[in-house]
Amino acid sequence: MPPLIRIERPGEAPPEWAIIELQGDLKSRTDASWQGQFVGDLHYAKNGQPILIIGHHILHGKEAKMEKPIVVLVKQNKDEDVPSQSSQTVFDSTFAVERRTETGIEYCVKAIVKKKLIFKIRPKPIIVTNT
């Protein structure tokens, strides 16, 4: 039996997400994981240009369409009403979804990633002057 895939909200398209692509590394003062941590603020200029503020640095980027969209799927049992966040999986069109023989498992489309925000220019320091 092939895996079942359904849209999370019938009649509505799944939300669109974007990937943020940075050139370089993000470094922390501690060795703590970045998962669930605040990294920065994302804003858009009037012309649609993405602006990322991380600490005391500002990065100007551009928005680009991805060659192959990525689908974010959540694996859940058919009996469950609310999918578990810990079972979230990301698939793109290069992965083959294996067929499962178990009954009661389905994949729910959580979001579709169609664009990426590219920040490839070096960050500029934010300098505030008191005048």
Backbone as XML, in Angstrom:
<?xml version="1.0"?>
<chain id="A" units="angstrom">
  <residue number="1" name="MET">
    <atom name="N" x="0.837" y="-1.172" z="0.000"/>
    <atom name="CA" x="0.000" y="0.000" z="0.000"/>
    <atom name="C" x="0.889" y="1.245" z="0.000"/>
  </residue>
  <residue number="2" name="PRO">
    <atom name="N" x="0.702" y="2.177" z="-0.935"/>
    <atom name="CA" x="1.517" y="3.394" z="-0.955"/>
    <atom name="C" x="1.143" y="4.307" z="0.210"/>
  </residue>
  <residue number="3" name="PRO">
    <atom name="N" x="2.065" y="5.168" z="0.641"/>
    <atom name="CA" x="1.738" y="6.061" z="1.749"/>
    <atom name="C" x="0.634" y="7.033" z="1.344"/>
  </residue>
  <residue number="4" name="LEU">
    <atom name="N" x="-0.243" y="7.346" z="2.281"/>
    <atom name="CA" x="-1.308" y="8.298" z="2.023"/>
    <atom name="C" x="-0.789" y="9.700" z="2.285"/>
  </residue>
  <residue number="5" name="ILE">
    <atom name="N" x="-1.101" y="10.624" z="1.391"/>
    <atom name="CA" x="-0.696" y="12.007" z="1.564"/>
    <atom name="C" x="-1.939" y="12.855" z="1.456"/>
  </residue>
  <residue number="6" name="ARG">
    <atom name="N" x="-2.169" y="13.677" z="2.460"/>
    <atom name="CA" x="-3.347" y="14.535" z="2.419"/>
    <atom name="C" x="-2.954" y="15.961" z="2.757"/>
  </residue>
  <residue number="7" name="ILE">
    <atom name="N" x="-3.756" y="16.900" z="2.304"/>
    <atom name="CA" x="-3.548" y="18.298" z="2.647"/>
    <atom name="C" x="-4.108" y="18.514" z="4.049"/>
  </residue>
  <residue number="8" name="GLU">
    <atom name="N" x="-3.362" y="19.251" z="4.871"/>
    <atom name="CA" x="-3.747" y="19.420" z="6.263"/>
    <atom name="C" x="-5.079" y="20.143" z="6.415"/>
  </residue>
  <residue number="9" name="ARG">
    <atom name="N" x="-5.348" y="21.153" z="5.614"/>
    <atom name="CA" x="-6.613" y="21.879" z="5.685"/>
    <atom name="C" x="-7.337" y="21.685" z="4.363"/>
  </residue>
  <residue number="10" name="PRO">
    <atom name="N" x="-8.334" y="20.794" z="4.311"/>
    <atom name="CA" x="-9.040" y="20.539" z="3.058"/>
    <atom name="C" x="-9.616" y="21.820" z="2.470"/>
  </residue>
  <residue number="11" name="GLY">
    <atom name="N" x="-9.454" y="21.990" z="1.164"/>
    <atom name="CA" x="-9.960" y="23.164" z="0.473"/>
    <atom name="C" x="-8.987" y="24.326" z="0.453"/>
  </residue>
  <residue number="12" name="GLU">
    <atom name="N" x="-7.932" y="24.262" z="1.251"/>
    <atom name="CA" x="-6.943" y="25.338" z="1.290"/>
    <atom name="C" x="-5.580" y="24.787" z="0.884"/>
  </residue>
  <residue number="13" name="ALA">
    <atom name="N" x="-4.781" y="25.639" z="0.281"/>
    <atom name="CA" x="-3.419" y="25.241" z="-0.066"/>
    <atom name="C" x="-2.562" y="25.253" z="1.197"/>
  </residue>
  <residue number="14" name="PRO">
    <atom name="N" x="-1.572" y="24.370" z="1.288"/>
    <atom name="CA" x="-0.690" y="24.395" z="2.459"/>
    <atom name="C" x="0.121" y="25.694" z="2.460"/>
  </residue>
  <residue number="15" name="PRO">
    <atom name="N" x="0.574" y="26.135" z="3.630"/>
    <atom name="CA" x="1.334" y="27.385" z="3.679"/>
    <atom name="C" x="2.661" y="27.251" z="2.945"/>
  </residue>
  <residue number="16" name="GLU">
    <atom name="N" x="3.145" y="28.390" z="2.452"/>
    <atom name="CA" x="4.449" y="28.410" z="1.802"/>
    <atom name="C" x="5.497" y="28.832" z="2.820"/>
  </residue>
  <residue number="17" name="TRP">
    <atom name="N" x="6.591" y="28.113" z="2.849"/>
    <atom name="CA" x="7.720" y="28.460" z="3.685"/>
    <atom name="C" x="8.869" y="28.857" z="2.774"/>
  </residue>
  <residue number="18" name="ALA">
    <atom name="N" x="9.906" y="29.448" z="3.341"/>
    <atom name="CA" x="11.103" y="29.797" z="2.591"/>
    <atom name="C" x="12.326" y="29.307" z="3.368"/>
  </residue>
  <residue number="19" name="ILE">
    <atom name="N" x="13.377" y="29.043" z="2.647"/>
    <atom name="CA" x="14.652" y="28.648" z="3.245"/>
    <atom name="C" x="15.543" y="29.878" z="3.261"/>
  </residue>
  <residue number="20" name="ILE">
    <atom name="N" x="16.240" y="30.076" z="4.355"/>
    <atom name="CA" x="17.200" y="31.176" z="4.431"/>
    <atom name="C" x="18.580" y="30.592" z="4.178"/>
  </residue>
  <residue number="21" name="GLU">
    <atom name="N" x="19.254" y="31.136" z="3.174"/>
    <atom name="CA" x="20.586" y="30.656" z="2.800"/>
    <atom name="C" x="21.606" y="31.729" z="3.146"/>
  </residue>
  <residue number="22" name="LEU">
    <atom name="N" x="22.538" y="31.376" z="4.024"/>
    <atom name="CA" x="23.591" y="32.296" z="4.442"/>
    <atom name="C" x="24.925" y="31.805" z="3.925"/>
  </residue>
  <residue number="23" name="GLN">
    <atom name="N" x="25.785" y="32.718" z="3.543"/>
    <atom name="CA" x="27.147" y="32.380" z="3.170"/>
    <atom name="C" x="28.005" y="32.549" z="4.408"/>
  </residue>
  <residue number="24" name="GLY">
    <atom name="N" x="28.585" y="31.476" z="4.881"/>
    <atom name="CA" x="29.392" y="31.537" z="6.091"/>
    <atom name="C" x="28.750" y="30.753" z="7.211"/>
  </residue>
  <residue number="25" name="ASP">
    <atom name="N" x="29.203" y="30.999" z="8.416"/>
    <atom name="CA" x="28.734" y="30.262" z="9.589"/>
    <atom name="C" x="28.150" y="31.215" z="10.617"/>
  </residue>
  <residue number="26" name="LEU">
    <atom name="N" x="27.173" y="30.711" z="11.359"/>
    <atom name="CA" x="26.679" y="31.418" z="12.531"/>
    <atom name="C" x="27.415" y="30.848" z="13.730"/>
  </residue>
  <residue number="27" name="LYS">
    <atom name="N" x="28.012" y="31.707" z="14.504"/>
    <atom name="CA" x="28.753" y="31.257" z="15.684"/>
    <atom name="C" x="28.063" y="31.786" z="16.929"/>
  </residue>
  <residue number="28" name="SER">
    <atom name="N" x="28.068" y="30.962" z="17.961"/>
    <atom name="CA" x="27.478" y="31.332" z="19.239"/>
    <atom name="C" x="28.580" y="31.412" z="20.286"/>
  </residue>
  <residue number="29" name="ARG">
    <atom name="N" x="28.335" y="32.195" z="21.316"/>
    <atom name="CA" x="29.320" y="32.293" z="22.402"/>
    <atom name="C" x="29.338" y="31.032" z="23.256"/>
  </residue>
  <residue number="30" name="THR">
    <atom name="N" x="28.249" y="30.252" z="23.173"/>
    <atom name="CA" x="28.170" y="28.998" z="23.919"/>
    <atom name="C" x="28.097" y="27.850" z="22.918"/>
  </residue>
  <residue number="31" name="ASP">
    <atom name="N" x="28.201" y="26.639" z="23.416"/>
    <atom name="CA" x="28.111" y="25.461" z="22.556"/>
    <atom name="C" x="26.686" y="24.929" z="22.469"/>
  </residue>
  <residue number="32" name="ALA">
    <atom name="N" x="25.707" y="25.703" z="22.898"/>
    <atom name="CA" x="24.315" y="25.263" z="22.898"/>
    <atom name="C" x="23.803" y="25.110" z="21.468"/>
  </residue>
  <residue number="33" name="SER">
    <atom name="N" x="22.807" y="24.257" z="21.311"/>
    <atom name="CA" x="22.198" y="24.011" z="20.006"/>
    <atom name="C" x="21.416" y="25.238" z="19.559"/>
  </residue>
  <residue number="34" name="TRP">
    <atom name="N" x="21.337" y="25.457" z="18.243"/>
    <atom name="CA" x="20.573" y="26.578" z="17.676"/>
    <atom name="C" x="19.086" y="26.246" z="17.600"/>
  </residue>
  <residue number="35" name="GLN">
    <atom name="N" x="18.725" y="25.002" z="17.773"/>
    <atom name="CA" x="17.336" y="24.585" z="17.624"/>
    <atom name="C" x="16.436" y="25.319" z="18.620"/>
  </residue>
  <residue number="36" name="GLY">
    <atom name="N" x="15.404" y="25.968" z="18.096"/>
    <atom name="CA" x="14.440" y="26.685" z="18.918"/>
    <atom name="C" x="14.940" y="28.009" z="19.452"/>
  </residue>
  <residue number="37" name="GLN">
    <atom name="N" x="16.125" y="28.440" z="19.046"/>
    <atom name="CA" x="16.698" y="29.691" z="19.534"/>
    <atom name="C" x="16.386" y="30.850" z="18.594"/>
  </residue>
  <residue number="38" name="PHE">
    <atom name="N" x="16.274" y="32.049" z="19.149"/>
    <atom name="CA" x="16.093" y="33.254" z="18.352"/>
    <atom name="C" x="17.418" y="33.584" z="17.669"/>
  </residue>
  <residue number="39" name="VAL">
    <atom name="N" x="17.384" y="33.792" z="16.368"/>
    <atom name="CA" x="18.606" y="34.101" z="15.627"/>
    <atom name="C" x="18.613" y="35.562" z="15.188"/>
  </residue>
  <residue number="40" name="GLY">
    <atom name="N" x="17.506" y="36.048" z="14.673"/>
    <atom name="CA" x="17.473" y="37.424" z="14.208"/>
    <atom name="C" x="16.092" y="37.809" z="13.725"/>
  </residue>
  <residue number="41" name="ASP">
    <atom name="N" x="15.987" y="39.019" z="13.189"/>
    <atom name="CA" x="14.731" y="39.553" z="12.672"/>
    <atom name="C" x="14.789" y="39.618" z="11.151"/>
  </residue>
  <residue number="42" name="LEU">
    <atom name="N" x="13.720" y="39.159" z="10.513"/>
    <atom name="CA" x="13.615" y="39.219" z="9.059"/>
    <atom name="C" x="12.586" y="40.275" z="8.702"/>
  </residue>
  <residue number="43" name="HIS">
    <atom name="N" x="12.995" y="41.217" z="7.872"/>
    <atom name="CA" x="12.115" y="42.292" z="7.415"/>
    <atom name="C" x="12.193" y="42.359" z="5.899"/>
  </residue>
  <residue number="44" name="TYR">
    <atom name="N" x="11.227" y="43.042" z="5.307"/>
    <atom name="CA" x="11.235" y="43.282" z="3.865"/>
    <atom name="C" x="11.197" y="44.774" z="3.611"/>
  </residue>
  <residue number="45" name="ALA">
    <atom name="N" x="12.054" y="45.250" z="2.713"/>
    <atom name="CA" x="12.039" y="46.657" z="2.311"/>
    <atom name="C" x="10.811" y="46.890" z="1.431"/>
  </residue>
  <residue number="46" name="LYS">
    <atom name="N" x="10.509" y="48.142" z="1.158"/>
    <atom name="CA" x="9.347" y="48.470" z="0.329"/>
    <atom name="C" x="9.443" y="47.856" z="-1.061"/>
  </residue>
  <residue number="47" name="ASN">
    <atom name="N" x="10.663" y="47.665" z="-1.551"/>
    <atom name="CA" x="10.853" y="47.073" z="-2.882"/>
    <atom name="C" x="10.835" y="45.542" z="-2.849"/>
  </residue>
  <residue number="48" name="GLY">
    <atom name="N" x="10.590" y="44.951" z="-1.675"/>
    <atom name="CA" x="10.507" y="43.500" z="-1.558"/>
    <atom name="C" x="11.811" y="42.817" z="-1.223"/>
  </residue>
  <residue number="49" name="GLN">
    <atom name="N" x="12.892" y="43.578" z="-1.027"/>
    <atom name="CA" x="14.199" y="42.998" z="-0.710"/>
    <atom name="C" x="14.209" y="42.526" z="0.747"/>
  </residue>
  <residue number="50" name="PRO">
    <atom name="N" x="14.591" y="41.263" z="1.003"/>
    <atom name="CA" x="14.667" y="40.786" z="2.388"/>
    <atom name="C" x="15.870" y="41.388" z="3.114"/>
  </residue>
  <residue number="51" name="ILE">
    <atom name="N" x="15.652" y="41.736" z="4.371"/>
    <atom name="CA" x="16.704" y="42.295" z="5.225"/>
    <atom name="C" x="16.714" y="41.477" z="6.508"/>
  </residue>
  <residue number="52" name="LEU">
    <atom name="N" x="17.878" y="40.948" z="6.860"/>
    <atom name="CA" x="18.025" y="40.120" z="8.042"/>
    <atom name="C" x="18.916" y="40.851" z="9.039"/>
  </residue>
  <residue number="53" name="ILE">
    <atom name="N" x="18.425" y="41.003" z="10.274"/>
    <atom name="CA" x="19.206" y="41.650" z="11.326"/>
    <atom name="C" x="19.545" y="40.597" z="12.359"/>
  </residue>
  <residue number="54" name="ILE">
    <atom name="N" x="20.846" y="40.347" z="12.524"/>
    <atom name="CA" x="21.338" y="39.376" z="13.496"/>
    <atom name="C" x="22.268" y="40.136" z="14.446"/>
  </residue>
  <residue number="55" name="GLY">
    <atom name="N" x="21.836" y="40.266" z="15.680"/>
    <atom name="CA" x="22.641" y="41.005" z="16.656"/>
    <atom name="C" x="22.833" y="42.447" z="16.218"/>
  </residue>
  <residue number="56" name="HIS">
    <atom name="N" x="24.091" y="42.848" z="16.065"/>
    <atom name="CA" x="24.414" y="44.216" z="15.638"/>
    <atom name="C" x="24.857" y="44.257" z="14.182"/>
  </residue>
  <residue number="57" name="HIS">
    <atom name="N" x="24.348" y="43.307" z="13.387"/>
    <atom name="CA" x="24.708" y="43.241" z="11.972"/>
    <atom name="C" x="23.456" y="43.201" z="11.108"/>
  </residue>
  <residue number="58" name="ILE">
    <atom name="N" x="23.565" y="43.766" z="9.918"/>
    <atom name="CA" x="22.451" y="43.776" z="8.970"/>
    <atom name="C" x="22.913" y="43.118" z="7.676"/>
  </residue>
  <residue number="59" name="LEU">
    <atom name="N" x="22.054" y="42.289" z="7.113"/>
    <atom name="CA" x="22.358" y="41.609" z="5.852"/>
    <atom name="C" x="21.242" y="41.927" z="4.862"/>
  </residue>
  <residue number="60" name="HIS">
    <atom name="N" x="21.645" y="42.300" z="3.651"/>
    <atom name="CA" x="20.686" y="42.544" z="2.574"/>
    <atom name="C" x="20.734" y="41.348" z="1.633"/>
  </residue>
  <residue number="61" name="GLY">
    <atom name="N" x="19.574" y="40.855" z="1.269"/>
    <atom name="CA" x="19.525" y="39.654" z="0.450"/>
    <atom name="C" x="18.626" y="39.809" z="-0.751"/>
  </residue>
  <residue number="62" name="LYS">
    <atom name="N" x="18.327" y="38.674" z="-1.358"/>
    <atom name="CA" x="17.395" y="38.639" z="-2.483"/>
    <atom name="C" x="16.566" y="37.366" z="-2.377"/>
  </residue>
  <residue number="63" name="GLU">
    <atom name="N" x="15.415" y="37.396" z="-3.001"/>
    <atom name="CA" x="14.514" y="36.255" z="-3.002"/>
    <atom name="C" x="14.661" y="35.530" z="-4.330"/>
  </residue>
  <residue number="64" name="ALA">
    <atom name="N" x="14.758" y="34.213" z="-4.287"/>
    <atom name="CA" x="14.914" y="33.416" z="-5.500"/>
    <atom name="C" x="13.964" y="32.224" z="-5.455"/>
  </residue>
  <residue number="65" name="LYS">
    <atom name="N" x="13.481" y="31.839" z="-6.612"/>
    <atom name="CA" x="12.619" y="30.663" z="-6.728"/>
    <atom name="C" x="13.518" y="29.427" z="-6.749"/>
  </residue>
  <residue number="66" name="MET">
    <atom name="N" x="13.106" y="28.387" z="-6.012"/>
    <atom name="CA" x="13.887" y="27.154" z="-5.975"/>
    <atom name="C" x="13.634" y="26.348" z="-7.240"/>
  </residue>
  <residue number="67" name="GLU">
    <atom name="N" x="14.671" y="25.672" z="-7.728"/>
    <atom name="CA" x="14.517" y="24.836" z="-8.918"/>
    <atom name="C" x="13.508" y="23.728" z="-8.692"/>
  </residue>
  <residue number="68" name="LYS">
    <atom name="N" x="13.630" y="23.056" z="-7.543"/>
    <atom name="CA" x="12.713" y="21.974" z="-7.182"/>
    <atom name="C" x="12.100" y="22.317" z="-5.833"/>
  </residue>
  <residue number="69" name="PRO">
    <atom name="N" x="10.784" y="22.456" z="-5.765"/>
    <atom name="CA" x="10.164" y="22.726" z="-4.462"/>
    <atom name="C" x="10.385" y="21.568" z="-3.497"/>
  </residue>
  <residue number="70" name="ILE">
    <atom name="N" x="10.382" y="21.890" z="-2.215"/>
    <atom name="CA" x="10.523" y="20.902" z="-1.156"/>
    <atom name="C" x="9.185" y="20.839" z="-0.421"/>
  </residue>
  <residue number="71" name="VAL">
    <atom name="N" x="8.752" y="19.633" z="-0.105"/>
    <atom name="CA" x="7.512" y="19.442" z="0.634"/>
    <atom name="C" x="7.866" y="19.007" z="2.047"/>
  </residue>
  <residue number="72" name="VAL">
    <atom name="N" x="7.263" y="19.649" z="3.042"/>
    <atom name="CA" x="7.455" y="19.273" z="4.441"/>
    <atom name="C" x="6.279" y="18.385" z="4.823"/>
  </residue>
  <residue number="73" name="LEU">
    <atom name="N" x="6.583" y="17.152" z="5.208"/>
    <atom name="CA" x="5.550" y="16.178" z="5.554"/>
    <atom name="C" x="5.623" y="15.834" z="7.036"/>
  </residue>
  <residue number="74" name="VAL">
    <atom name="N" x="4.476" y="15.522" z="7.614"/>
    <atom name="CA" x="4.405" y="15.056" z="8.987"/>
    <atom name="C" x="3.819" y="13.658" z="8.958"/>
  </residue>
  <residue number="75" name="LYS">
    <atom name="N" x="4.548" y="12.705" z="9.528"/>
    <atom name="CA" x="4.085" y="11.324" z="9.589"/>
    <atom name="C" x="3.206" y="11.169" z="10.816"/>
  </residue>
  <residue number="76" name="GLN">
    <atom name="N" x="2.040" y="10.565" z="10.623"/>
    <atom name="CA" x="1.135" y="10.367" z="11.749"/>
    <atom name="C" x="0.272" y="9.142" z="11.524"/>
  </residue>
  <residue number="77" name="ASN">
    <atom name="N" x="-0.311" y="8.663" z="12.610"/>
    <atom name="CA" x="-1.275" y="7.570" z="12.528"/>
    <atom name="C" x="-2.611" y="8.136" z="12.088"/>
  </residue>
  <residue number="78" name="LYS">
    <atom name="N" x="-3.375" y="7.354" z="11.344"/>
    <atom name="CA" x="-4.687" y="7.817" z="10.881"/>
    <atom name="C" x="-5.604" y="8.168" z="12.036"/>
  </residue>
  <residue number="79" name="ASP">
    <atom name="N" x="-5.435" y="7.508" z="13.166"/>
    <atom name="CA" x="-6.307" y="7.724" z="14.311"/>
    <atom name="C" x="-6.034" y="9.056" z="15.002"/>
  </residue>
  <residue number="80" name="GLU">
    <atom name="N" x="-4.817" y="9.617" z="14.816"/>
    <atom name="CA" x="-4.448" y="10.859" z="15.487"/>
    <atom name="C" x="-5.140" y="12.047" z="14.836"/>
  </residue>
  <residue number="81" name="ASP">
    <atom name="N" x="-5.556" y="13.008" z="15.638"/>
    <atom name="CA" x="-6.128" y="14.240" z="15.112"/>
    <atom name="C" x="-5.063" y="15.313" z="14.929"/>
  </residue>
  <residue number="82" name="VAL">
    <atom name="N" x="-4.078" y="15.335" z="15.820"/>
    <atom name="CA" x="-3.033" y="16.350" z="15.779"/>
    <atom name="C" x="-1.702" y="15.665" z="15.535"/>
  </residue>
  <residue number="83" name="PRO">
    <atom name="N" x="-0.965" y="16.061" z="14.466"/>
    <atom name="CA" x="0.325" y="15.421" z="14.208"/>
    <atom name="C" x="1.364" y="15.818" z="15.249"/>
  </residue>
  <residue number="84" name="SER">
    <atom name="N" x="2.261" y="14.902" z="15.526"/>
    <atom name="CA" x="3.343" y="15.153" z="16.465"/>
    <atom name="C" x="4.429" y="15.962" z="15.781"/>
  </residue>
  <residue number="85" name="GLN">
    <atom name="N" x="4.927" y="17.013" z="16.438"/>
    <atom name="CA" x="5.973" y="17.842" z="15.855"/>
    <atom name="C" x="7.291" y="17.080" z="15.756"/>
  </residue>
  <residue number="86" name="SER">
    <atom name="N" x="7.493" y="16.077" z="16.611"/>
    <atom name="CA" x="8.752" y="15.347" z="16.608"/>
    <atom name="C" x="8.875" y="14.426" z="15.394"/>
  </residue>
  <residue number="87" name="SER">
    <atom name="N" x="7.770" y="14.143" z="14.710"/>
    <atom name="CA" x="7.839" y="13.241" z="13.568"/>
    <atom name="C" x="7.909" y="13.986" z="12.247"/>
  </residue>
  <residue number="88" name="GLN">
    <atom name="N" x="8.214" y="15.281" z="12.287"/>
    <atom name="CA" x="8.259" y="16.087" z="11.071"/>
    <atom name="C" x="9.439" y="15.659" z="10.195"/>
  </residue>
  <residue number="89" name="THR">
    <atom name="N" x="9.179" y="15.477" z="8.907"/>
    <atom name="CA" x="10.191" y="15.029" z="7.969"/>
    <atom name="C" x="10.145" y="15.899" z="6.731"/>
  </residue>
  <residue number="90" name="VAL">
    <atom name="N" x="11.307" y="16.158" z="6.129"/>
    <atom name="CA" x="11.363" y="16.961" z="4.914"/>
    <atom name="C" x="11.747" y="16.059" z="3.754"/>
  </residue>
  <residue number="91" name="PHE">
    <atom name="N" x="10.980" y="16.133" z="2.673"/>
    <atom name="CA" x="11.255" y="15.375" z="1.471"/>
    <atom name="C" x="11.372" y="16.349" z="0.309"/>
  </residue>
  <residue number="92" name="ASP">
    <atom name="N" x="12.229" y="16.076" z="-0.630"/>
    <atom name="CA" x="12.198" y="16.836" z="-1.876"/>
    <atom name="C" x="12.013" y="15.847" z="-3.016"/>
  </residue>
  <residue number="93" name="SER">
    <atom name="N" x="11.972" y="16.351" z="-4.229"/>
    <atom name="CA" x="11.612" y="15.493" z="-5.353"/>
    <atom name="C" x="12.691" y="14.476" z="-5.704"/>
  </residue>
  <residue number="94" name="THR">
    <atom name="N" x="13.885" y="14.560" z="-5.087"/>
    <atom name="CA" x="14.924" y="13.581" z="-5.381"/>
    <atom name="C" x="14.827" y="12.356" z="-4.481"/>
  </residue>
  <residue number="95" name="PHE">
    <atom name="N" x="14.014" y="12.404" z="-3.423"/>
    <atom name="CA" x="13.856" y="11.273" z="-2.521"/>
    <atom name="C" x="12.729" y="10.379" z="-3.001"/>
  </residue>
  <residue number="96" name="ALA">
    <atom name="N" x="12.902" y="9.102" z="-2.875"/>
    <atom name="CA" x="11.827" y="8.149" z="-3.160"/>
    <atom name="C" x="11.195" y="7.782" z="-1.828"/>
  </residue>
  <residue number="97" name="VAL">
    <atom name="N" x="9.906" y="7.963" z="-1.723"/>
    <atom name="CA" x="9.199" y="7.618" z="-0.495"/>
    <atom name="C" x="8.975" y="6.114" z="-0.515"/>
  </residue>
  <residue number="98" name="GLU">
    <atom name="N" x="9.469" y="5.430" z="0.514"/>
    <atom name="CA" x="9.327" y="3.975" z="0.521"/>
    <atom name="C" x="7.881" y="3.584" z="0.786"/>
  </residue>
  <residue number="99" name="ARG">
    <atom name="N" x="7.481" y="2.497" z="0.206"/>
    <atom name="CA" x="6.118" y="2.004" z="0.405"/>
    <atom name="C" x="6.053" y="1.286" z="1.740"/>
  </residue>
  <residue number="100" name="ARG">
    <atom name="N" x="4.972" y="1.494" z="2.453"/>
    <atom name="CA" x="4.804" y="0.875" z="3.767"/>
    <atom name="C" x="3.641" y="-0.096" z="3.714"/>
  </residue>
  <residue number="101" name="THR">
    <atom name="N" x="3.783" y="-1.182" z="4.439"/>
    <atom name="CA" x="2.713" y="-2.174" z="4.484"/>
    <atom name="C" x="1.852" y="-2.001" z="5.727"/>
  </residue>
  <residue number="102" name="GLU">
    <atom name="N" x="2.329" y="-1.201" z="6.696"/>
    <atom name="CA" x="1.540" y="-0.999" z="7.901"/>
    <atom name="C" x="0.285" y="-0.210" z="7.557"/>
  </residue>
  <residue number="103" name="THR">
    <atom name="N" x="-0.772" y="-0.513" z="8.232"/>
    <atom name="CA" x="-1.990" y="0.268" z="8.056"/>
    <atom name="C" x="-2.037" y="1.323" z="9.147"/>
  </residue>
  <residue number="104" name="GLY">
    <atom name="N" x="-2.752" y="2.387" z="8.888"/>
    <atom name="CA" x="-2.920" y="3.424" z="9.886"/>
    <atom name="C" x="-1.884" y="4.519" z="9.851"/>
  </residue>
  <residue number="105" name="ILE">
    <atom name="N" x="-0.984" y="4.535" z="8.876"/>
    <atom name="CA" x="0.016" y="5.600" z="8.785"/>
    <atom name="C" x="-0.271" y="6.431" z="7.547"/>
  </residue>
  <residue number="106" name="GLU">
    <atom name="N" x="-0.199" y="7.745" z="7.723"/>
    <atom name="CA" x="-0.360" y="8.645" z="6.585"/>
    <atom name="C" x="0.611" y="9.800" z="6.744"/>
  </residue>
  <residue number="107" name="TYR">
    <atom name="N" x="0.824" y="10.513" z="5.656"/>
    <atom name="CA" x="1.709" y="11.668" z="5.650"/>
    <atom name="C" x="0.866" y="12.894" z="5.347"/>
  </residue>
  <residue number="108" name="CYS">
    <atom name="N" x="1.001" y="13.906" z="6.186"/>
    <atom name="CA" x="0.232" y="15.139" z="6.046"/>
    <atom name="C" x="1.163" y="16.226" z="5.506"/>
  </residue>
  <residue number="109" name="VAL">
    <atom name="N" x="0.720" y="16.931" z="4.474"/>
    <atom name="CA" x="1.524" y="18.012" z="3.908"/>
    <atom name="C" x="1.445" y="19.207" z="4.844"/>
  </residue>
  <residue number="110" name="LYS">
    <atom name="N" x="2.555" y="19.535" z="5.475"/>
    <atom name="CA" x="2.621" y="20.638" z="6.434"/>
    <atom name="C" x="2.858" y="21.960" z="5.722"/>
  </residue>
  <residue number="111" name="ALA">
    <atom name="N" x="3.748" y="21.958" z="4.731"/>
    <atom name="CA" x="4.067" y="23.195" z="4.004"/>
    <atom name="C" x="4.806" y="22.848" z="2.725"/>
  </residue>
  <residue number="112" name="ILE">
    <atom name="N" x="4.898" y="23.825" z="1.847"/>
    <atom name="CA" x="5.662" y="23.695" z="0.609"/>
    <atom name="C" x="6.688" y="24.823" z="0.579"/>
  </residue>
  <residue number="113" name="VAL">
    <atom name="N" x="7.939" y="24.464" z="0.309"/>
    <atom name="CA" x="9.017" y="25.450" z="0.233"/>
    <atom name="C" x="9.301" y="25.691" z="-1.246"/>
  </residue>
  <residue number="114" name="LYS">
    <atom name="N" x="8.940" y="26.876" z="-1.733"/>
    <atom name="CA" x="9.111" y="27.199" z="-3.149"/>
    <atom name="C" x="10.162" y="28.274" z="-3.397"/>
  </residue>
  <residue number="115" name="LYS">
    <atom name="N" x="10.586" y="28.965" z="-2.342"/>
    <atom name="CA" x="11.552" y="30.040" z="-2.538"/>
    <atom name="C" x="12.609" y="30.007" z="-1.451"/>
  </residue>
  <residue number="116" name="LYS">
    <atom name="N" x="13.689" y="30.685" z="-1.735"/>
    <atom name="CA" x="14.744" y="30.815" z="-0.737"/>
    <atom name="C" x="15.183" y="32.271" z="-0.681"/>
  </residue>
  <residue number="117" name="LEU">
    <atom name="N" x="15.602" y="32.671" z="0.498"/>
    <atom name="CA" x="16.113" y="34.010" z="0.713"/>
    <atom name="C" x="17.623" y="33.890" z="0.821"/>
  </residue>
  <residue number="118" name="ILE">
    <atom name="N" x="18.323" y="34.509" z="-0.115"/>
    <atom name="CA" x="19.773" y="34.353" z="-0.217"/>
    <atom name="C" x="20.460" y="35.600" z="0.323"/>
  </residue>
  <residue number="119" name="PHE">
    <atom name="N" x="21.328" y="35.395" z="1.309"/>
    <atom name="CA" x="22.116" y="36.476" z="1.881"/>
    <atom name="C" x="23.578" y="36.122" z="1.639"/>
  </residue>
  <residue number="120" name="LYS">
    <atom name="N" x="24.148" y="36.631" z="0.537"/>
    <atom name="CA" x="25.526" y="36.255" z="0.206"/>
    <atom name="C" x="26.514" y="37.408" z="0.349"/>
  </residue>
  <residue number="121" name="ILE">
    <atom name="N" x="26.013" y="38.578" z="0.691"/>
    <atom name="CA" x="26.897" y="39.722" z="0.903"/>
    <atom name="C" x="27.268" y="39.767" z="2.379"/>
  </residue>
  <residue number="122" name="ARG">
    <atom name="N" x="28.507" y="40.133" z="2.675"/>
    <atom name="CA" x="28.978" y="40.183" z="4.056"/>
    <atom name="C" x="28.084" y="41.082" z="4.900"/>
  </residue>
  <residue number="123" name="PRO">
    <atom name="N" x="27.847" y="40.694" z="6.149"/>
    <atom name="CA" x="27.020" y="41.543" z="7.019"/>
    <atom name="C" x="27.713" y="42.871" z="7.309"/>
  </residue>
  <residue number="124" name="LYS">
    <atom name="N" x="26.908" y="43.911" z="7.462"/>
    <atom name="CA" x="27.439" y="45.237" z="7.787"/>
    <atom name="C" x="27.064" y="45.543" z="9.230"/>
  </residue>
  <residue number="125" name="PRO">
    <atom name="N" x="27.991" y="46.145" z="9.975"/>
    <atom name="CA" x="27.657" y="46.480" z="11.364"/>
    <atom name="C" x="26.636" y="47.614" z="11.421"/>
  </residue>
  <residue number="126" name="ILE">
    <atom name="N" x="25.768" y="47.543" z="12.407"/>
    <atom name="CA" x="24.797" y="48.615" z="12.631"/>
    <atom name="C" x="25.436" y="49.565" z="13.633"/>
  </residue>
  <residue number="127" name="ILE">
    <atom name="N" x="25.606" y="50.802" z="13.212"/>
    <atom name="CA" x="26.246" y="51.802" z="14.072"/>
    <atom name="C" x="25.205" y="52.878" z="14.371"/>
  </residue>
  <residue number="128" name="VAL">
    <atom name="N" x="24.969" y="53.096" z="15.649"/>
    <atom name="CA" x="24.033" y="54.126" z="16.077"/>
    <atom name="C" x="24.836" y="55.270" z="16.662"/>
  </residue>
  <residue number="129" name="THR">
    <atom name="N" x="24.573" y="56.470" z="16.145"/>
    <atom name="CA" x="25.260" y="57.647" z="16.647"/>
    <atom name="C" x="24.278" y="58.562" z="17.358"/>
  </residue>
  <residue number="130" name="ASN">
    <atom name="N" x="24.693" y="59.125" z="18.433"/>
    <atom name="CA" x="23.859" y="60.083" z="19.159"/>
    <atom name="C" x="24.251" y="61.485" z="18.732"/>
  </residue>
  <residue number="131" name="THR">
    <atom name="N" x="23.349" y="62.174" z="18.096"/>
    <atom name="CA" x="23.644" y="63.533" z="17.633"/>
    <atom name="C" x="22.692" y="64.532" z="18.225"/>
  </residue>
</chain>
